[in-house]
Amino acid sequence: MKLAFAGKGGVGKTSITSWMADWMARSGQNVWMIDADTALSLGQASGLAADELPDPVSSRSDLVRERIHEEGFLNLNPEVGDLPEELAVEVPLYEEPFPGVDPGKKRLLVMGGLSNAGGGCACDANALLKALLAHMVMDSDDCVLVDLEAGVEHLGRGTAMHVDGIVVVSEPSMRSFQTASEVGRMAFELGLENQVLVVNRYLGGTFPELEHLPEEQFSMPHLPGLIERQMSDGNVLNLPESVEIDAKMEMIVRSLQKMTRA
């Protein structure tokens, strides 16, 4: 599956992306993790140290010159098929694979800034980023999980329009639900009808009735183990609540698969 994760900043979408990638890999699937959030925290959430993170693609001026600039013109459709293997780093599993399963690989690509991507801008670095992201989503046979930048900018520019589904992440606050509603509306306008809402840090209560919130809704509970861990470490994997997290990830994927087949 090719999934995008979107929502207001600080709601936990990067954690959920990391949990989903680890669950998929331990289920036997090869997974590409695409960090398209300028916060660049998906690698650390997945257990990589700062010095193990790949360089953001946007910072590779050598690649920009090589792939985008041709005889004084900007090539907005560059060849990028070789770049994922060249630029990604492998991310370790922090828990055992599921019984009887040969685990897949997790690999991380860090995109860097995607400002104005898809909005008609001919910026050379953005052209390379957009082409690489489109290649991964449209041409890869592996699972691809894209951690989008906070807010709705990526959807407004059509960055994630070719994914199989979108995971809209919220926290239990009205501002966060309103952003989730806007994400749902814009995604639907792009043809992304396969949507689920995940309400993170849920403590109970009724979700507000906003028009464009995805109808398929899940909740992630308050996780004391995560709160304690994050006081000293950005890694969100192998928590005391991992069994519960795995069950939620499976429910989300099964729901999106069902919608895809419908």
C-alpha contacts under 8 A as a table, 3 or more apart, distances in Angstrom:
res1	aa1	res2	aa2	distance
1	M	142	D	7.45
1	M	143	C	4.88
1	M	144	V	6.47
1	M	163	V	7.98
1	M	164	D	6.30
2	K	137	V	6.23
2	K	143	C	5.63
2	K	144	V	4.65
2	K	145	L	5.93
2	K	146	V	7.92
2	K	163	V	4.97
2	K	164	D	5.15
2	K	165	G	6.82
3	L	144	V	6.33
3	L	145	L	4.98
3	L	146	V	6.26
3	L	163	V	5.52
3	L	164	D	5.87
3	L	165	G	5.10
3	L	166	I	5.49
3	L	167	V	7.09
4	A	145	L	5.84
4	A	146	V	4.64
4	A	147	D	6.12
4	A	148	L	6.70
4	A	160	A	6.66
4	A	163	V	6.65
4	A	165	G	6.63
4	A	166	I	4.80
4	A	167	V	6.13
5	F	13	K	6.21
5	F	14	T	7.86
5	F	17	T	6.80
5	F	145	L	7.53
5	F	146	V	6.15
5	F	147	D	5.11
5	F	148	L	5.85
5	F	166	I	5.89
5	F	167	V	4.79
5	F	168	V	6.02
5	F	169	V	7.06
6	A	13	K	6.62
6	A	147	D	6.92
6	A	148	L	5.54
6	A	149	E	7.10
6	A	150	A	6.55
6	A	151	G	7.08
6	A	152	V	7.62
6	A	166	I	7.32
6	A	167	V	6.36
6	A	168	V	5.09
6	A	169	V	6.06
6	A	183	V	7.27
7	G	11	V	7.03
7	G	13	K	6.85
7	G	150	A	5.68
7	G	151	G	5.51
7	G	152	V	7.36
7	G	168	V	5.65
7	G	169	V	5.01
7	G	170	S	6.13
7	G	176	S	7.62
7	G	179	T	6.55
7	G	180	A	5.72
7	G	183	V	6.94
8	K	11	V	6.12
8	K	150	A	5.11
8	K	151	G	4.85
8	K	169	V	7.55
8	K	170	S	6.83
8	K	176	S	5.90
8	K	179	T	5.96
8	K	180	A	7.10
9	G	12	G	7.85
9	G	150	A	4.67
9	G	151	G	6.58
10	G	13	K	7.70
11	V	169	V	6.60
11	V	170	S	5.55
11	V	171	E	5.36
11	V	176	S	7.67
11	V	200	N	6.72
12	G	15	S	5.25
12	G	16	I	6.33
12	G	169	V	7.17
12	G	170	S	7.80
12	G	171	E	7.98
12	G	200	N	6.71
13	K	16	I	5.04
13	K	17	T	6.06
13	K	147	D	7.25
13	K	169	V	5.74
14	T	17	T	4.99
14	T	18	S	6.19
14	T	41	S	7.27
14	T	42	L	5.82
14	T	45	A	7.25
14	T	147	D	6.27
15	S	18	S	5.09
15	S	19	W	6.17
15	S	42	L	7.58
15	S	45	A	6.35
15	S	236	V	6.35
16	I	19	W	5.00
16	I	20	M	6.02
17	T	20	M	5.14
17	T	21	A	6.16
17	T	42	L	7.80
17	T	145	L	6.89
17	T	146	V	7.76
17	T	147	D	6.48
18	S	21	A	5.18
18	S	22	D	6.25
18	S	42	L	6.76
18	S	45	A	6.52
18	S	46	S	5.70
18	S	236	V	7.55
18	S	237	L	7.65
19	W	22	D	5.26
19	W	23	W	6.13
19	W	236	V	7.67
19	W	237	L	6.79
19	W	245	I	7.37
19	W	246	D	7.61
19	W	249	M	7.32
20	M	23	W	5.12
20	M	24	M	6.11
20	M	249	M	5.80
21	A	24	M	5.19
21	A	25	A	6.17
21	A	31	V	6.34
21	A	33	M	7.07
21	A	106	K	7.10
21	A	145	L	7.18
22	D	25	A	5.17
22	D	26	R	6.10
22	D	93	L	6.63
22	D	106	K	7.46
23	W	26	R	5.23
23	W	27	S	6.12
23	W	246	D	6.25
23	W	249	M	6.99
23	W	250	E	7.85
24	M	27	S	4.94
24	M	28	G	6.59
24	M	29	Q	5.53
24	M	30	N	7.56
24	M	31	V	7.08
24	M	104	G	7.78
25	A	28	G	5.21
25	A	29	Q	4.81
25	A	30	N	5.83
25	A	31	V	6.30
25	A	93	L	7.82
25	A	97	P	7.72
25	A	103	P	5.54
25	A	104	G	4.55
25	A	105	K	6.00
25	A	106	K	6.35
26	R	29	Q	7.24
26	R	93	L	7.58
26	R	95	E	7.92
26	R	96	E	7.04
26	R	97	P	4.17
26	R	98	F	5.83
26	R	101	V	7.36
26	R	102	D	7.74
26	R	103	P	4.89
26	R	104	G	6.50
27	S	97	P	6.55
27	S	98	F	6.05
27	S	101	V	6.39
27	S	102	D	7.76
27	S	103	P	6.22
27	S	104	G	7.38
28	G	97	P	7.77
28	G	101	V	5.82
28	G	102	D	5.40
28	G	103	P	4.19
28	G	104	G	4.61
29	Q	103	P	6.71
29	Q	104	G	4.56
29	Q	105	K	7.10
29	Q	142	D	7.24
29	Q	143	C	6.98
30	N	103	P	7.95
30	N	104	G	4.36
30	N	105	K	4.69
30	N	106	K	6.13
30	N	142	D	5.48
30	N	143	C	6.13
31	V	104	G	7.11
31	V	105	K	6.03
31	V	106	K	4.85
31	V	107	R	6.32
31	V	142	D	5.90
31	V	143	C	4.70
31	V	144	V	5.77
31	V	145	L	7.38
32	W	106	K	5.99
32	W	107	R	4.97
32	W	108	L	5.95
32	W	109	L	7.38
32	W	142	D	7.05
32	W	143	C	6.14
32	W	144	V	4.76
32	W	145	L	6.27
33	M	106	K	7.09
33	M	107	R	5.91
33	M	108	L	4.67
33	M	109	L	6.17
33	M	144	V	6.11
33	M	145	L	5.10
33	M	146	V	6.24
33	M	147	D	7.71
34	I	108	L	6.01
34	I	109	L	4.99
34	I	110	V	6.04
34	I	111	M	7.02
34	I	144	V	7.24
34	I	145	L	6.01
34	I	146	V	4.67
34	I	147	D	6.15
35	D	40	L	6.34
35	D	41	S	7.70
35	D	42	L	6.00
35	D	43	G	7.91
35	D	108	L	7.36
35	D	109	L	6.17
35	D	110	V	4.75
35	D	111	M	5.88
35	D	112	G	7.55
35	D	146	V	6.22
35	D	147	D	5.22
35	D	148	L	7.07
36	A	40	L	7.50
36	A	110	V	6.60
36	A	111	M	5.25
36	A	112	G	6.22
36	A	113	G	7.34
36	A	114	L	7.27
36	A	146	V	6.60
36	A	147	D	5.58
36	A	148	L	5.04
36	A	149	E	6.03
37	D	40	L	5.69
37	D	41	S	7.84
37	D	111	M	7.85
37	D	112	G	6.99
37	D	113	G	7.41
37	D	147	D	6.19
37	D	148	L	5.13
37	D	149	E	3.91
37	D	150	A	6.94
38	T	112	G	5.67
38	T	113	G	5.50
38	T	114	L	7.88
38	T	149	E	6.33
39	A	149	E	7.80
40	L	43	G	7.36
40	L	110	V	7.08
40	L	112	G	7.12
41	S	44	Q	5.41
41	S	45	A	6.13
42	L	45	A	5.04
42	L	46	S	6.21
42	L	147	D	7.63
43	G	46	S	5.05
43	G	47	G	6.50
43	G	48	L	5.41
43	G	49	A	7.87
43	G	53	L	6.43
43	G	91	V	7.96
43	G	108	L	6.99
44	Q	47	G	5.09
44	Q	48	L	4.82
44	Q	49	A	6.15
44	Q	50	A	6.95
44	Q	53	L	7.97
44	Q	234	G	5.67
44	Q	235	N	5.82
45	A	48	L	7.41
45	A	234	G	5.22
45	A	235	N	4.29
45	A	236	V	5.28
45	A	237	L	7.45
46	S	91	V	7.24
46	S	235	N	5.51
46	S	236	V	6.46
46	S	237	L	6.44
47	G	91	V	7.68
47	G	92	P	7.71
47	G	94	Y	7.97
47	G	234	G	7.29
47	G	235	N	4.66
47	G	236	V	7.41
47	G	237	L	7.19
48	L	52	E	5.87
48	L	53	L	6.55
48	L	91	V	7.10
48	L	235	N	7.72
49	A	52	E	5.24
49	A	53	L	6.82
50	A	53	L	5.64
53	L	89	V	7.31
54	P	87	L	6.90
54	P	88	A	6.48
54	P	89	V	6.27
54	P	108	L	7.76
54	P	109	L	6.99
54	P	110	V	6.50
55	D	59	S	6.96
55	D	60	R	7.60
55	D	87	L	7.85
55	D	110	V	6.82
56	P	59	S	5.46
56	P	60	R	7.12
56	P	109	L	7.70
56	P	110	V	4.84
56	P	111	M	5.12
56	P	112	G	4.89
57	V	60	R	5.39
57	V	87	L	7.75
57	V	109	L	7.99
57	V	110	V	6.33
57	V	111	M	4.95
57	V	112	G	6.13
57	V	129	L	7.03
58	S	61	S	7.39
58	S	111	M	6.15
58	S	112	G	5.23
58	S	113	G	6.39
58	S	125	A	5.68
58	S	126	N	7.38
58	S	128	L	7.93
58	S	129	L	6.83
59	S	112	G	7.39
60	R	63	L	5.49
60	R	64	V	6.47
61	S	64	V	4.92
61	S	65	R	6.15
61	S	125	A	7.78
62	D	65	R	5.27
62	D	66	E	6.17
63	L	66	E	4.94
63	L	67	R	5.86
63	L	68	I	7.89
64	V	67	R	5.47
64	V	68	I	5.42
64	V	69	H	7.19
64	V	124	D	6.45
64	V	125	A	5.86
64	V	128	L	6.61
65	R	68	I	5.69
65	R	69	H	5.22
66	E	69	H	6.26
66	E	70	E	7.81
67	R	70	E	7.59
67	R	75	N	7.26
67	R	78	P	5.60
67	R	79	E	6.86
67	R	80	V	7.94
67	R	128	L	7.44
68	I	74	L	5.37
68	I	75	N	4.71
68	I	76	L	6.59
68	I	78	P	6.18
68	I	124	D	6.14
68	I	127	A	7.41
68	I	128	L	6.83
69	H	72	G	6.27
69	H	73	F	5.74
69	H	74	L	4.96
69	H	75	N	6.09
69	H	124	D	7.77
70	E	73	F	5.24
70	E	74	L	6.25
70	E	75	N	6.41
74	L	122	A	7.64
74	L	124	D	6.92
75	N	78	P	5.83
76	L	122	A	7.54
76	L	124	D	7.93
76	L	127	A	5.65
76	L	128	L	7.51
76	L	131	A	7.75
77	N	127	A	7.73
77	N	131	A	6.54
78	P	128	L	7.02
78	P	131	A	6.83
79	E	82	D	7.93
80	V	83	L	5.39
80	V	84	P	7.83
80	V	131	A	7.05
80	V	132	L	5.88
80	V	135	H	7.30
81	G	84	P	6.98
81	G	132	L	7.83
81	G	135	H	7.06
82	D	85	E	6.18
82	D	86	E	6.57
83	L	86	E	4.94
83	L	87	L	5.78
83	L	132	L	7.78
84	P	87	L	5.37
84	P	88	A	5.67
84	P	109	L	7.11
84	P	132	L	8.00
84	P	136	M	7.96
85	E	88	A	5.74
87	L	109	L	6.68
88	A	107	R	6.00
88	A	108	L	5.21
88	A	109	L	4.80
88	A	110	V	7.73
89	V	107	R	5.49
89	V	108	L	5.42
89	V	109	L	7.05
90	E	105	K	7.19
90	E	106	K	5.79
90	E	107	R	4.35
90	E	108	L	6.36
91	V	105	K	7.62
91	V	106	K	5.23
91	V	107	R	5.49
91	V	108	L	6.72
92	P	106	K	6.98
93	L	96	E	7.37
93	L	106	K	7.74
94	Y	237	L	6.45
94	Y	238	N	5.93
95	E	238	N	6.16
97	P	101	V	6.29
97	P	102	D	7.21
97	P	103	P	5.76
98	F	101	V	5.59
98	F	103	P	7.99
111	M	114	L	7.58
111	M	129	L	6.49
113	G	126	N	7.88
114	L	117	A	5.36
114	L	126	N	5.94
114	L	129	L	6.97
114	L	130	K	7.81
115	S	126	N	7.17
116	N	119	G	5.33
116	N	120	G	7.50
116	N	121	C	6.03
116	N	126	N	7.41
116	N	157	R	7.39
117	A	120	G	7.40
117	A	121	C	6.54
117	A	126	N	5.51
117	A	127	A	7.16
117	A	129	L	7.91
117	A	130	K	6.39
117	A	154	H	8.00
117	A	157	R	6.49
117	A	159	T	7.28
118	G	121	C	6.82
118	G	130	K	7.20
118	G	157	R	4.91
118	G	158	G	6.30
118	G	159	T	6.50
119	G	157	R	5.37
121	C	126	N	7.83
122	A	126	N	7.42
122	A	127	A	6.57
123	C	126	N	5.36
123	C	127	A	6.15
124	D	127	A	5.12
124	D	128	L	6.53
125	A	128	L	5.27
125	A	129	L	6.34
126	N	129	L	4.99
126	N	130	K	5.99
127	A	130	K	5.23
127	A	131	A	6.15
128	L	131	A	5.21
128	L	132	L	6.11
129	L	132	L	5.19
129	L	133	L	6.11
130	K	133	L	5.23
130	K	134	A	6.10
130	K	159	T	7.33
131	A	134	A	5.17
131	A	135	H	6.10
132	L	135	H	5.08
132	L	136	M	6.30
133	L	136	M	5.22
133	L	137	V	6.25
134	A	137	V	5.23
134	A	138	M	5.84
134	A	139	D	7.90
134	A	159	T	7.93
134	A	162	H	7.77
135	H	138	M	5.34
135	H	139	D	5.29
135	H	140	S	7.05
136	M	139	D	5.68
136	M	140	S	5.22
136	M	144	V	7.08
137	V	140	S	6.33
137	V	144	V	6.47
137	V	162	H	6.61
137	V	163	V	6.24
138	M	162	H	6.69
138	M	163	V	7.75
140	S	143	C	7.69
140	S	144	V	7.78
148	L	154	H	6.82
149	E	152	V	7.86
149	E	153	E	7.46
149	E	154	H	6.77
150	A	153	E	7.84
151	G	154	H	7.87
151	G	179	T	6.86
151	G	183	V	7.64
152	V	155	L	5.47
152	V	156	G	6.24
152	V	179	T	7.72
152	V	182	E	7.31
152	V	183	V	5.79
152	V	186	M	7.87
153	E	156	G	5.02
153	E	157	R	6.39
154	H	157	R	5.24
154	H	158	G	6.26
154	H	159	T	5.31
154	H	160	A	6.93
155	L	158	G	4.92
155	L	159	T	5.94
155	L	160	A	6.30
155	L	161	M	7.37
155	L	183	V	7.37
155	L	186	M	6.39
155	L	187	A	6.42
155	L	190	L	7.93
156	G	159	T	7.80
156	G	186	M	6.92
158	G	161	M	5.31
158	G	190	L	7.16
160	A	163	V	5.96
161	M	187	A	7.59
161	M	190	L	5.97
161	M	191	G	7.24
161	M	192	L	6.75
163	V	166	I	7.33
163	V	192	L	7.70
164	D	192	L	7.52
164	D	194	N	7.00
164	D	260	T	7.15
165	G	192	L	6.38
165	G	193	E	7.38
165	G	194	N	4.74
165	G	195	Q	5.70
165	G	256	L	6.61
165	G	260	T	7.97
166	I	187	A	7.88
166	I	192	L	7.19
166	I	194	N	6.44
166	I	195	Q	4.94
166	I	196	V	6.62
167	V	195	Q	5.95
167	V	196	V	5.17
167	V	197	L	6.08
167	V	198	V	6.95
168	V	180	A	6.11
168	V	183	V	7.13
168	V	184	G	7.22
168	V	195	Q	7.03
168	V	196	V	6.04
168	V	197	L	4.80
168	V	198	V	6.15
168	V	214	P	7.84
169	V	180	A	6.81
169	V	197	L	5.89
169	V	198	V	4.84
169	V	199	V	5.94
169	V	200	N	6.97
170	S	173	S	7.92
170	S	176	S	5.46
170	S	177	F	5.94
170	S	180	A	6.18
170	S	197	L	7.32
170	S	198	V	6.20
170	S	199	V	4.78
170	S	200	N	6.03
171	E	176	S	5.94
171	E	177	F	7.18
171	E	199	V	5.13
171	E	200	N	4.91
171	E	201	R	6.24
171	E	202	Y	7.03
172	P	176	S	7.07
172	P	177	F	7.21
172	P	199	V	6.51
172	P	200	N	7.19
172	P	201	R	7.20
172	P	202	Y	6.23
172	P	207	F	7.67
173	S	176	S	5.32
173	S	177	F	6.23
174	M	177	F	5.02
174	M	178	Q	6.04
174	M	208	P	7.65
175	R	178	Q	5.07
175	R	179	T	6.33
176	S	179	T	5.15
176	S	180	A	6.19
177	F	180	A	4.87
177	F	181	S	6.06
177	F	208	P	7.54
177	F	210	L	7.88
177	F	213	L	7.79
178	Q	181	S	4.98
178	Q	182	E	6.32
178	Q	210	L	7.43
179	T	182	E	5.06
179	T	183	V	6.18
180	A	183	V	5.00
180	A	184	G	6.12
180	A	197	L	7.90
180	A	213	L	6.43
181	S	184	G	5.03
181	S	185	R	6.22
181	S	210	L	6.49
181	S	211	E	6.99
181	S	212	H	4.76
181	S	213	L	4.57
181	S	214	P	7.71
182	E	185	R	5.05
182	E	186	M	6.19
182	E	212	H	6.86
182	E	213	L	7.97
183	V	186	M	5.30
183	V	187	A	5.95
184	G	187	A	5.17
184	G	188	F	6.10
184	G	195	Q	7.38
184	G	212	H	5.45
184	G	213	L	5.76
184	G	214	P	6.28
185	R	188	F	5.22
185	R	189	E	6.34
185	R	212	H	5.32
185	R	213	L	7.76
186	M	189	E	5.06
186	M	190	L	6.41
187	A	190	L	5.10
187	A	191	G	6.52
187	A	192	L	5.08
187	A	193	E	7.16
188	F	191	G	5.05
188	F	192	L	4.86
188	F	193	E	5.21
189	E	192	L	7.19
192	L	195	Q	7.09
194	N	256	L	6.39
194	N	259	M	6.05
194	N	260	T	6.82
195	Q	214	P	5.67
195	Q	215	E	7.80
195	Q	216	E	7.05
195	Q	256	L	7.24
196	V	214	P	5.39
196	V	215	E	6.92
196	V	216	E	4.91
196	V	217	Q	5.74
196	V	218	F	7.53
196	V	252	I	7.40
196	V	255	S	8.00
196	V	256	L	7.37
197	L	213	L	7.10
197	L	214	P	5.52
197	L	215	E	7.45
197	L	216	E	6.19
197	L	217	Q	4.65
197	L	218	F	6.10
198	V	217	Q	5.97
198	V	218	F	4.78
198	V	219	S	5.33
198	V	220	M	6.92
199	V	202	Y	6.15
199	V	217	Q	7.67
199	V	218	F	6.27
199	V	219	S	4.59
199	V	220	M	6.01
200	N	219	S	5.88
200	N	220	M	4.64
200	N	221	P	6.49
200	N	222	H	7.54
201	R	219	S	7.69
201	R	220	M	5.73
201	R	221	P	4.96
201	R	222	H	4.35
201	R	223	L	7.24
202	Y	219	S	6.07
202	Y	220	M	5.87
202	Y	221	P	4.84
202	Y	222	H	5.93
203	L	221	P	6.52
203	L	222	H	6.55
209	E	213	L	7.81
210	L	213	L	5.87
214	P	217	Q	6.75
216	E	255	S	7.76
218	F	248	K	7.90
218	F	252	I	7.52
220	M	245	I	7.77
220	M	248	K	7.42
223	L	226	L	5.38
223	L	227	I	6.55
223	L	241	E	6.96
224	P	227	I	5.11
224	P	228	E	6.21
225	G	228	E	5.26
225	G	229	R	6.10
225	G	239	L	5.98
225	G	240	P	5.82
225	G	241	E	6.83
226	L	229	R	5.03
226	L	230	Q	6.06
226	L	236	V	6.51
226	L	239	L	6.59
227	I	230	Q	5.39
227	I	231	M	6.80
228	E	231	M	5.68
228	E	232	S	7.79
229	R	232	S	5.89
229	R	233	D	5.74
229	R	234	G	7.49
229	R	235	N	7.67
229	R	236	V	7.55
230	Q	233	D	4.93
230	Q	234	G	5.51
230	Q	235	N	7.39
230	Q	236	V	7.65
236	V	239	L	6.88
237	L	242	S	7.58
238	N	241	E	8.00
238	N	242	S	5.95
239	L	242	S	5.15
240	P	243	V	7.93
241	E	244	E	5.48
241	E	245	I	6.28
242	S	245	I	4.90
242	S	246	D	6.02
243	V	246	D	5.16
243	V	247	A	6.36
244	E	247	A	5.19
244	E	248	K	6.45
245	I	248	K	5.17
245	I	249	M	6.28
246	D	249	M	5.12
246	D	250	E	6.23
247	A	250	E	5.22
247	A	251	M	6.31
248	K	251	M	5.09
248	K	252	I	6.27
249	M	252	I	5.18
249	M	253	V	6.27
250	E	253	V	5.22
250	E	254	R	6.05
251	M	254	R	5.21
251	M	255	S	6.14
252	I	255	S	5.21
252	I	256	L	6.34
253	V	256	L	5.15
253	V	257	Q	6.05
254	R	257	Q	5.05
254	R	258	K	6.11
255	S	258	K	5.17
255	S	259	M	6.38
256	L	259	M	5.08
256	L	260	T	6.15
257	Q	260	T	4.99
257	Q	261	R	6.28
258	K	261	R	5.27
258	K	262	A	6.24
259	M	262	A	5.09
